[in-house]
Amino acid sequence: MSNVKIHIATLVVLASVVGCGSGEPLRVTTLQLGRSLNADSTVAAFTTRFAPRDTVYFSVVTAGAGSGTIRVRWTYYGHVVDEPTRKVSYQDVAATEFHLKTAGPLPPGDYSVEAFLDDKSAGTRPFHVVKPD
């Protein structure tokens, strides 16, 4: 009789552990753009206007469990500037940081950054680099 109770208790614990996961696959929930990062790689203060010497930070926030490849495509007037890729494996909410920084100042103008999860677009964020007043 006690073996039956142990097996039932084991099944209950196992079901609880399995039930604790989100059960959802890895997915992009938020795209963040700004000048600085928090310790968890999320953007500290959102903006879409940057000075030529700013570093442009972009965080791809995901939820769910799984592995995948996150790629971002930085463009300037439609021309690809950079296209970095990161392989990720997460069990819960996480942020993956990318940044655009060149050796010299960024030329003023219209830019955009598009995020991809496993080659499927997750969204685009336009931004502007402006000369300081």
DSSP file with accessible surface (Angstrom, degrees, kcal/mol):
  #  RESIDUE AA STRUCTURE BP1 BP2  ACC     N-H-->O    O-->H-N    N-H-->O    O-->H-N    TCO  KAPPA ALPHA  PHI   PSI    X-CA   Y-CA   Z-CA
    1    1 A M     >        0   0  175      0, 0.0     4,-1.7     0, 0.0     3,-0.2   0.000 360.0 360.0 360.0 -40.1    0.0    0.0    0.0
    2    2 A S  H  >  +     0   0   80      1,-0.2     4,-2.2     2,-0.2     5,-0.1   0.821 360.0  58.1 -68.3 -29.6    2.8    2.4    0.8
    3    3 A N  H  > S+     0   0  109      2,-0.2     4,-2.5     1,-0.2    -1,-0.2   0.887 104.5  51.7 -64.0 -37.6    4.4    1.8   -2.6
    4    4 A V  H  > S+     0   0   80      2,-0.2     4,-2.6     1,-0.2     5,-0.2   0.928 109.5  49.4 -64.2 -42.5    1.2    2.9   -4.3
    5    5 A K  H  X S+     0   0  139     -4,-1.7     4,-2.7     1,-0.2    -2,-0.2   0.906 110.8  50.2 -64.1 -39.4    1.2    6.1   -2.2
    6    6 A I  H  X S+     0   0   97     -4,-2.2     4,-2.7     2,-0.2    -2,-0.2   0.932 111.6  47.9 -64.7 -43.7    4.8    6.8   -3.2
    7    7 A H  H  X S+     0   0  121     -4,-2.5     4,-2.4     2,-0.2    -2,-0.2   0.912 113.0  48.0 -64.9 -40.6    4.1    6.2   -6.9
    8    8 A I  H  X S+     0   0   98     -4,-2.6     4,-2.4     2,-0.2    -2,-0.2   0.936 112.6  48.7 -65.4 -44.2    1.1    8.5   -6.7
    9    9 A A  H  X S+     0   0   54     -4,-2.7     4,-2.5     1,-0.2    -2,-0.2   0.914 111.1  50.8 -61.6 -40.8    3.1   11.2   -4.9
   10   10 A T  H  X S+     0   0   82     -4,-2.7     4,-2.7     1,-0.2    -1,-0.2   0.921 110.4  49.0 -63.0 -43.0    5.8   10.9   -7.5
   11   11 A L  H  X S+     0   0  115     -4,-2.4     4,-2.6     2,-0.2    -2,-0.2   0.900 110.7  50.7 -64.2 -39.2    3.3   11.3  -10.3
   12   12 A V  H  X S+     0   0   84     -4,-2.4     4,-2.2     2,-0.2    -2,-0.2   0.936 112.3  46.3 -64.7 -45.4    1.8   14.4   -8.6
   13   13 A V  H  X S+     0   0   93     -4,-2.5     4,-2.4     2,-0.2     5,-0.2   0.938 113.4  49.4 -62.7 -45.3    5.2   16.0   -8.2
   14   14 A L  H  X S+     0   0  101     -4,-2.7     4,-2.5     1,-0.2     5,-0.2   0.929 110.9  49.3 -60.8 -44.0    6.2   15.1  -11.8
   15   15 A A  H  X S+     0   0   64     -4,-2.6     4,-2.4     1,-0.2    -1,-0.2   0.897 110.7  51.4 -63.8 -37.3    3.0   16.6  -13.1
   16   16 A S  H  X S+     0   0   67     -4,-2.2     4,-1.0     2,-0.2    -1,-0.2   0.916 110.4  47.7 -66.0 -43.3    3.5   19.7  -11.1
   17   17 A V  H >X S+     0   0   95     -4,-2.4     4,-0.7     2,-0.2     3,-0.7   0.943 114.0  46.4 -63.9 -45.9    7.0   20.2  -12.4
   18   18 A V  H >< S+     0   0  109     -4,-2.5     3,-0.9     1,-0.2    -2,-0.2   0.915 111.1  53.6 -64.2 -37.8    5.9   19.7  -16.0
   19   19 A G  H 3< S+     0   0   60     -4,-2.4    -1,-0.2    -5,-0.2    -2,-0.2   0.713  95.2  69.7 -70.9 -18.0    3.0   22.0  -15.5
   20   20 A C  H << S+     0   0  109     -4,-1.0    -1,-0.2    -3,-0.7    -2,-0.2   0.792  81.5  87.0 -72.4 -29.0    5.3   24.8  -14.2
   21   21 A G  S << S-     0   0   49     -3,-0.9    71,-0.1    -4,-0.7    70,-0.0  -0.295  90.9-115.9 -67.2 158.9    6.8   25.5  -17.6
   22   22 A S        -     0   0   58     69,-0.4    -1,-0.1     2,-0.1    70,-0.1   0.799  30.4-147.4 -68.0 -25.4    5.1   27.8  -19.9
   23   23 A G        +     0   0   80      1,-0.3    -1,-0.1    -5,-0.1    -2,-0.1   0.503  61.5 114.8  72.8  -1.6    4.4   25.0  -22.4
   24   24 A E        -     0   0   96      1,-0.1    41,-2.4     3,-0.0    -1,-0.3  -0.796  69.6-114.1-103.3 146.6    4.7   27.6  -25.1
   25   25 A P  B     -a   65   0A  94      0, 0.0    41,-0.2     0, 0.0    38,-0.1  -0.286  49.1 -74.9 -72.6 163.6    7.5   27.6  -27.7
   26   26 A L        +     0   0   23     39,-0.8     2,-0.3    38,-0.2    38,-0.2  -0.356  65.1 165.0 -58.7 130.8   10.1   30.4  -27.9
   27   27 A R  E     -B   63   0B  95     36,-2.2    36,-2.3    -3,-0.1     2,-0.4  -0.989  40.4-107.5-149.2 154.4    8.5   33.5  -29.4
   28   28 A V  E     +B   62   0B  35     -2,-0.3    34,-0.3    34,-0.2     3,-0.1  -0.706  34.7 169.4 -84.3 131.0    9.3   37.3  -29.6
   29   29 A T  E     +     0   0B  68     32,-3.1     2,-0.3    -2,-0.4    33,-0.2   0.706  61.0  14.4-110.7 -32.2    7.1   39.4  -27.4
   30   30 A T  E     -B   61   0B  63     31,-1.5    31,-2.9     2,-0.0     2,-0.5  -0.999  51.7-152.8-149.4 144.7    8.7   42.9  -27.5
   31   31 A L  E     -B   60   0B  13     -2,-0.3     2,-0.4    29,-0.2    29,-0.2  -0.986  22.3-168.2-117.8 126.9   11.3   44.9  -29.6
   32   32 A Q  E     -B   59   0B  26     27,-2.5    27,-2.5    -2,-0.5     2,-0.4  -0.950   7.9-171.6-123.2 138.0   13.0   47.7  -27.6
   33   33 A L  E     +B   58   0B  10     -2,-0.4    14,-1.9    25,-0.2     2,-0.3  -0.981  27.2 116.5-129.4 132.8   15.2   50.5  -29.0
   34   34 A G  E     -BC  57  46B   0     23,-2.3    23,-3.2    -2,-0.4    12,-0.2  -0.981  65.0 -92.5-174.1-173.6   17.3   53.0  -26.9
   35   35 A R  S    S+     0   0  116     10,-0.8     2,-0.3    -2,-0.3    20,-0.3   0.545  97.9  26.9 -96.3 -13.1   20.6   54.4  -25.8
   36   36 A S        -     0   0   54      9,-0.4     8,-2.4    21,-0.1     9,-0.6  -0.971  67.7-130.6-149.5 164.6   21.4   52.3  -22.8
   37   37 A L  B     -E   43   0C  53     -2,-0.3     6,-0.2     6,-0.3     2,-0.2  -0.856  12.0-131.4-118.9 152.3   20.7   48.8  -21.3
   38   38 A N    >   -     0   0   76      4,-3.2     3,-1.8    -2,-0.3     6,-0.1  -0.447  44.0 -95.8 -84.1 171.1   19.6   47.4  -18.0
   39   39 A A  T 3  S+     0   0  113      1,-0.3    -1,-0.1    -2,-0.2    -2,-0.0   0.787 125.5  57.1 -61.2 -26.7   21.5   44.6  -16.4
   40   40 A D  T 3  S-     0   0  102      2,-0.1    55,-0.4     1,-0.0    -1,-0.3   0.253 121.1-105.8 -90.9  13.2   19.1   42.1  -17.9
   41   41 A S  S <  S+     0   0   41     -3,-1.8     2,-0.2     1,-0.3    -2,-0.1   0.541  80.0 129.4  73.7  10.1   19.8   43.3  -21.5
   42   42 A T  S    S-     0   0   23     53,-0.1    -4,-3.2     1,-0.1    -1,-0.3  -0.559  71.2 -92.0 -83.8 161.1   16.5   45.1  -21.8
   43   43 A V  B     -E   37   0C   5     -6,-0.2    -6,-0.3    -2,-0.2     3,-0.2  -0.564  28.9-152.7 -76.7 134.8   16.6   48.8  -23.0
   44   44 A A  S    S+     0   0   47     -8,-2.4     2,-0.4     1,-0.3    -7,-0.2   0.895  80.7  12.1 -76.5 -42.6   16.7   51.3  -20.1
   45   45 A A  S    S-     0   0   60     -9,-0.6   -10,-0.8     2,-0.0    -9,-0.4  -0.961  80.4-131.8-141.3 120.5   15.1   54.2  -21.8
   46   46 A F  B     +C   34   0B 140     -2,-0.4     2,-0.3    -3,-0.2   -12,-0.3  -0.446  37.5 149.9 -75.9 141.2   13.2   53.9  -25.1
   47   47 A T        -     0   0   34    -14,-1.9     3,-0.1    -2,-0.2    -2,-0.0  -0.972  38.8-159.5-159.6 161.0   13.9   56.4  -27.9
   48   48 A T  S    S+     0   0   74     -2,-0.3    80,-3.1    79,-0.1     2,-0.5   0.213  76.7  80.3-124.3   8.1   13.9   56.5  -31.7
   49   49 A R  E     +f  128   0D 133     78,-0.2     2,-0.3    80,-0.1    80,-0.2  -0.978  57.0 174.6-120.8 128.1   16.1   59.6  -32.0
   50   50 A F  E     -f  129   0D   2     78,-2.6    80,-2.8    -2,-0.5     6,-0.1  -0.918  28.3-124.3-131.2 152.7   19.9   59.3  -31.7
   51   51 A A    >   -     0   0   29     -2,-0.3     3,-1.8    78,-0.2    55,-0.2  -0.582  39.6-103.8 -87.8 158.4   22.9   61.5  -32.1
   52   52 A P  T 3  S+     0   0   21      0, 0.0    54,-3.2     0, 0.0    -1,-0.1   0.805 120.8  45.8 -56.2 -29.9   25.7   60.5  -34.5
   53   53 A R  T 3  S+     0   0  171     52,-0.2     2,-0.1     2,-0.1    -3,-0.0   0.458  90.2 110.5 -95.6   1.6   28.0   59.3  -31.7
   54   54 A D    <   -     0   0   41     -3,-1.8     2,-0.5    52,-0.1    52,-0.2  -0.383  69.2-125.8 -70.5 151.4   25.3   57.4  -29.8
   55   55 A T        -     0   0   31    -20,-0.3     2,-0.7    46,-0.1    46,-0.2  -0.878  23.5-140.4 -91.4 130.4   25.3   53.6  -29.6
   56   56 A V  E     - D   0 100B   0     44,-2.1    44,-2.5    -2,-0.5     2,-0.4  -0.854  17.9-160.9 -95.9 116.2   21.9   52.3  -30.7
   57   57 A Y  E     -BD  34  99B  57    -23,-3.2   -23,-2.3    -2,-0.7     2,-0.4  -0.817   9.0-174.2-100.5 141.1   20.8   49.4  -28.6
   58   58 A F  E     -BD  33  98B   0     40,-3.0    40,-2.5    -2,-0.4     2,-0.5  -0.993   4.1-165.7-135.9 122.3   18.1   47.0  -29.7
   59   59 A S  E     -BD  32  97B   0    -27,-2.5   -27,-2.5    -2,-0.4     2,-0.7  -0.946   9.1-155.8-113.5 131.3   16.7   44.2  -27.4
   60   60 A V  E     -BD  31  96B   0     36,-2.6    36,-2.2    -2,-0.5     2,-0.5  -0.923  16.7-156.8-103.2 110.1   14.7   41.4  -28.7
   61   61 A V  E     -BD  30  95B  12    -31,-2.9   -32,-3.1    -2,-0.7   -31,-1.5  -0.798  14.3-175.8 -94.6 128.4   12.6   40.1  -25.7
   62   62 A T  E     -BD  28  94B   0     32,-3.1    32,-2.1    -2,-0.5     2,-0.3  -0.815  11.2-165.9-120.4 161.5   11.4   36.6  -25.9
   63   63 A A  E     +B   27   0B   9    -36,-2.3   -36,-2.2    -2,-0.3    30,-0.1  -0.901  48.4  46.6-137.1 167.1    9.1   34.3  -23.9
   64   64 A G  S    S-     0   0    2     -2,-0.3     2,-0.4   -38,-0.2   -38,-0.2  -0.341  84.3 -70.2  91.6-177.8    8.5   30.6  -23.8
   65   65 A A  B    S+a   25   0A  34    -41,-2.4   -39,-0.8    26,-0.1     2,-0.3  -0.931  75.4  66.7-120.1 139.3   11.0   27.8  -23.8
   66   66 A G  E     -G   90   0D  24     24,-2.9    24,-2.6    -2,-0.4     2,-0.3  -0.868  65.9 -80.9 148.0-176.2   13.2   26.6  -26.6
   67   67 A S  E     +G   89   0D  81     -2,-0.3     2,-0.3    22,-0.2    22,-0.2  -0.844  47.6 136.3-119.4 157.9   16.2   27.3  -28.8
   68   68 A G  E     -G   88   0D  11     20,-2.3    20,-3.0    -2,-0.3     2,-0.5  -0.974  48.5 -89.1-177.0-175.8   16.5   29.4  -31.9
   69   69 A T  E     -G   87   0D  35     -2,-0.3    49,-3.2    18,-0.2     2,-0.5  -0.978  28.5-160.9-119.5 123.6   18.4   31.9  -33.9
   70   70 A I  E     +GH  86 117D   0     16,-3.0    16,-3.0    -2,-0.5     2,-0.4  -0.916  14.9 178.1-103.6 128.5   17.7   35.6  -33.5
   71   71 A R  E     -GH  85 116D  36     45,-2.1    45,-2.7    -2,-0.5     2,-0.4  -0.969  11.0-161.7-127.8 143.1   19.0   37.8  -36.3
   72   72 A V  E     - H   0 115D   0     12,-2.1     2,-0.6    -2,-0.4    43,-0.2  -0.969   6.6-152.2-124.6 147.0   18.7   41.6  -36.7
   73   73 A R  E     - H   0 114D  71     41,-2.3    41,-1.7    -2,-0.4     2,-0.5  -0.957   8.1-160.8-120.6 110.3   19.0   43.6  -39.9
   74   74 A W  E     -IH  82 113D   1      8,-2.7     7,-3.3    -2,-0.6     8,-1.2  -0.800  16.3-175.2 -87.9 129.6   20.2   47.2  -39.5
   75   75 A T  E     -IH  80 112D  18     37,-2.9    37,-2.0    -2,-0.5     2,-0.5  -0.946  21.2-160.2-129.8 150.0   19.4   49.3  -42.5
   76   76 A Y  E >  S-IH  79 111D  65      3,-2.4     3,-2.1    -2,-0.3    35,-0.2  -0.987  86.9 -21.4-126.7 113.1   20.2   52.9  -43.5
   77   77 A Y  T 3  S-     0   0  129     33,-2.2    34,-0.1    -2,-0.5    -1,-0.1   0.888 129.9 -50.6  48.9  43.2   17.9   54.3  -46.3
   78   78 A G  T 3  S+     0   0   65      1,-0.2     2,-0.4    32,-0.2    -1,-0.3   0.342 113.6 117.7  83.8  -6.9   17.1   50.7  -47.2
   79   79 A H  E <  S-I   76   0D 138     -3,-2.1    -3,-2.4     1,-0.0     2,-0.3  -0.806  71.4-114.1 -96.3 132.4   20.8   49.5  -47.5
   80   80 A V  E     +I   75   0D  82     -2,-0.4    -5,-0.3    -5,-0.2     3,-0.1  -0.464  34.3 176.0 -68.6 124.8   21.9   46.8  -45.1
   81   81 A V  E     -     0   0D  66     -7,-3.3     2,-0.3     1,-0.4    -6,-0.2   0.791  67.1 -13.7 -94.7 -40.7   24.5   48.1  -42.6
   82   82 A D  E     -I   74   0D  78     -8,-1.2    -8,-2.7     2,-0.1    -1,-0.4  -0.979  47.6-164.9-160.6 155.2   24.9   45.0  -40.5
   83   83 A E        +     0   0   70     -2,-0.3   -10,-0.2   -10,-0.2     2,-0.1  -0.468  20.4 179.8-147.5  69.4   23.2   41.7  -39.9
   84   84 A P        -     0   0   30      0, 0.0   -12,-2.1     0, 0.0     2,-0.3  -0.348   9.5-156.2 -74.5 157.1   24.3   40.0  -36.7
   85   85 A T  E     -G   71   0D  75    -14,-0.2     2,-0.4    -2,-0.1   -14,-0.2  -0.970   8.2-169.3-134.0 143.2   23.0   36.7  -35.5
   86   86 A R  E     -G   70   0D  91    -16,-3.0   -16,-3.0    -2,-0.3     2,-0.4  -0.994  17.0-141.3-134.1 132.2   22.8   35.0  -32.1
   87   87 A K  E     -G   69   0D 177     -2,-0.4     2,-0.3   -18,-0.2   -18,-0.2  -0.758  32.2-174.3 -86.1 131.9   21.9   31.4  -31.2
   88   88 A V  E     -G   68   0D  15    -20,-3.0   -20,-2.3    -2,-0.4     2,-0.3  -0.908  24.6-171.5-129.8 157.0   19.8   31.4  -28.1
   89   89 A S  E     +G   67   0D  77     -2,-0.3     2,-0.3   -22,-0.2   -22,-0.2  -0.891  21.8 168.2-147.6 112.7   18.3   28.9  -25.7
   90   90 A Y  E     -G   66   0D  57    -24,-2.6   -24,-2.9    -2,-0.3   -64,-0.1  -0.912  32.2-163.2-128.5 156.8   15.9   30.1  -23.0
   91   91 A Q  S    S-     0   0  142     -2,-0.3   -69,-0.4   -26,-0.2     2,-0.2   0.445  80.3  -3.8-111.8  -7.3   13.4   28.6  -20.6
   92   92 A D  S    S-     0   0  107    -26,-0.1   -30,-0.1   -29,-0.1     2,-0.1  -0.796 110.3 -20.7-159.9-160.0   11.4   31.8  -19.8
   93   93 A V        +     0   0   97     -2,-0.2     2,-0.3   -30,-0.1   -30,-0.2  -0.369  69.0 158.0 -64.3 133.4   11.3   35.5  -20.5
   94   94 A A  E     -D   62   0B  21    -32,-2.1   -32,-3.1    -2,-0.1     2,-0.4  -0.985  33.2-135.0-153.9 158.4   14.7   36.8  -21.7
   95   95 A A  E     -D   61   0B  14    -55,-0.4     2,-0.5    -2,-0.3   -34,-0.2  -0.967   8.8-158.3-121.0 136.0   16.2   39.7  -23.7
   96   96 A T  E     -D   60   0B   6    -36,-2.2   -36,-2.6    -2,-0.4     2,-0.3  -0.965  18.9-145.7-113.7 122.7   18.9   39.4  -26.4
   97   97 A E  E     +D   59   0B  36     -2,-0.5     2,-0.3   -38,-0.2   -38,-0.2  -0.693  21.5 172.2 -97.1 140.3   20.8   42.6  -27.0
   98   98 A F  E     -D   58   0B   1    -40,-2.5   -40,-3.0    -2,-0.3     2,-0.3  -0.939  10.9-166.3-132.4 155.2   22.2   43.9  -30.3
   99   99 A H  E     -D   57   0B  86     -2,-0.3     2,-0.6   -42,-0.2   -42,-0.2  -0.997  17.8-141.0-146.4 152.9   23.8   47.3  -30.9
  100  100 A L  E     +D   56   0B   5    -44,-2.5   -44,-2.1    -2,-0.3     2,-0.3  -0.961  36.6 149.0-113.3 115.4   24.8   49.5  -33.8
  101  101 A K        -     0   0  105     -2,-0.6     2,-0.2   -46,-0.2   -46,-0.1  -0.971  22.4-164.6-147.6 128.7   28.1   51.3  -33.3
  102  102 A T        -     0   0   53      2,-0.4     4,-0.1    -2,-0.3    -2,-0.0  -0.704  36.1-107.4-111.0 168.0   30.6   52.3  -35.9
  103  103 A A  S    S+     0   0  118     -2,-0.2    -1,-0.1     2,-0.1     3,-0.1   0.870 107.2  26.5 -62.2 -37.0   34.2   53.5  -35.7
  104  104 A G  S    S-     0   0   32      1,-0.2    -2,-0.4    -3,-0.0     2,-0.0  -0.492 112.4 -59.1-112.0-174.3   33.1   57.0  -36.6
  105  105 A P        -     0   0   62      0, 0.0   -52,-0.2     0, 0.0    -1,-0.2  -0.338  56.8-106.6 -67.3 149.4   29.8   58.8  -36.1
  106  106 A L        -     0   0    6    -54,-3.2   -52,-0.1   -55,-0.2     3,-0.1  -0.571  39.1-110.4 -71.3 135.8   26.6   57.5  -37.7
  107  107 A P        -     0   0   62      0, 0.0    22,-0.2     0, 0.0    -1,-0.1  -0.451  38.0-105.3 -65.6 139.0   25.5   59.5  -40.7
  108  108 A P  S    S+     0   0   52      0, 0.0     2,-0.3     0, 0.0    22,-0.2  -0.313  74.7  77.5 -60.0 149.3   22.3   61.4  -40.0
  109  109 A G  E    S- J   0 129D  10     20,-2.5    20,-2.4    -3,-0.1     2,-0.5  -0.918  80.3 -33.8 146.2-167.9   19.2   60.0  -41.6
  110  110 A D  E     + J   0 128D  77     -2,-0.3   -33,-2.2    18,-0.2     2,-0.3  -0.773  54.0 169.8 -95.6 128.9   16.6   57.4  -41.5
  111  111 A Y  E     -HJ  76 127D  11     16,-3.0    16,-2.5    -2,-0.5     2,-0.3  -0.809  11.8-167.4-125.8 167.5   17.4   53.9  -40.2
  112  112 A S  E     -HJ  75 126D  30    -37,-2.0   -37,-2.9    14,-0.3     2,-0.4  -0.982   8.7-153.3-151.8 159.6   15.5   50.8  -39.3
  113  113 A V  E     -HJ  74 125D   0     12,-1.8    12,-2.7    -2,-0.3     2,-0.4  -0.999  10.3-164.6-134.5 130.4   16.2   47.5  -37.5
  114  114 A E  E     -HJ  73 124D  43    -41,-1.7   -41,-2.3    -2,-0.4     2,-0.4  -0.956   8.4-147.6-117.5 136.3   14.2   44.3  -38.2
  115  115 A A  E     -HJ  72 123D   0      8,-2.5     7,-3.4    -2,-0.4     8,-0.8  -0.824  11.9-169.7-104.3 143.6   14.3   41.3  -35.9
  116  116 A F  E     -HJ  71 121D  14    -45,-2.7   -45,-2.1    -2,-0.4     2,-0.5  -0.990  12.2-159.7-129.9 139.3   13.9   37.7  -37.0
  117  117 A L  E >  S-HJ  70 120D  23      3,-2.5     3,-1.6    -2,-0.4   -47,-0.2  -0.986  88.1 -18.1-116.6 115.8   13.4   34.5  -35.0
  118  118 A D  T 3  S-     0   0   91    -49,-3.2    -1,-0.2    -2,-0.5   -48,-0.1   0.919 129.1 -54.0  51.0  47.5   14.5   31.5  -37.1
  119  119 A D  T 3  S+     0   0  124    -50,-0.4     2,-0.5     1,-0.2    -1,-0.3   0.538 113.2 118.7  67.4  11.3   14.3   33.6  -40.2
  120  120 A K  E <  S- J   0 117D 162     -3,-1.6    -3,-2.5     2,-0.0    -1,-0.2  -0.929  71.4-113.9-107.1 125.5   10.7   34.7  -39.6
  121  121 A S  E     - J   0 116D  57     -2,-0.5    -5,-0.3    -5,-0.2     3,-0.1  -0.293  29.0-176.7 -60.6 134.9   10.3   38.4  -39.2
  122  122 A A  E     -     0   0D  40     -7,-3.4     2,-0.2     1,-0.4    -6,-0.2   0.377  58.8 -66.1-109.5  -3.3    9.2   39.5  -35.7
  123  123 A G  E     - J   0 115D  21     -8,-0.8    -8,-2.5   -93,-0.0    -1,-0.4  -0.599  42.0-108.2 136.1 165.1    8.9   43.2  -36.5
  124  124 A T  E     - J   0 114D  61    -10,-0.2   -10,-0.2    -2,-0.2   -93,-0.1  -0.964  14.8-160.9-129.2 144.0   10.7   46.4  -37.5
  125  125 A R  E     - J   0 113D  99    -12,-2.7   -12,-1.8    -2,-0.4     2,-0.2  -0.977  12.1-151.4-125.8 117.7   11.5   49.5  -35.6
  126  126 A P  E     + J   0 112D  80      0, 0.0     2,-0.3     0, 0.0   -14,-0.3  -0.554  21.2 173.0 -80.5 151.6   12.4   52.7  -37.5
  127  127 A F  E     - J   0 111D   1    -16,-2.5   -16,-3.0    -2,-0.2     2,-0.4  -0.969  20.5-134.0-152.6 167.0   14.7   55.3  -35.9
  128  128 A H  E     -fJ  49 110D  69    -80,-3.1   -78,-2.6    -2,-0.3     2,-0.5  -0.972   1.6-151.4-128.9 140.5   16.5   58.5  -36.8
  129  129 A V  E     -fJ  50 109D   3    -20,-2.4   -20,-2.5    -2,-0.4     2,-0.3  -0.954  27.8-176.3-106.8 124.2   20.0   59.8  -36.3
  130  130 A V        -     0   0   44    -80,-2.8     3,-0.1    -2,-0.5    -2,-0.0  -0.919  30.5-106.4-123.6 149.2   20.0   63.6  -36.1
  131  131 A K        -     0   0  155     -2,-0.3   -80,-0.0   -80,-0.2     2,-0.0  -0.492  46.2-105.8 -68.5 138.3   22.7   66.2  -35.8
  132  132 A P              0   0  101      0, 0.0    -1,-0.1     0, 0.0   -82,-0.0  -0.377 360.0 360.0 -65.3 147.4   22.8   67.7  -32.3
  133  133 A D              0   0  210     -3,-0.1    -3,-0.0    -2,-0.0     0, 0.0  -0.274 360.0 360.0 -69.9 360.0   21.5   71.2  -32.0
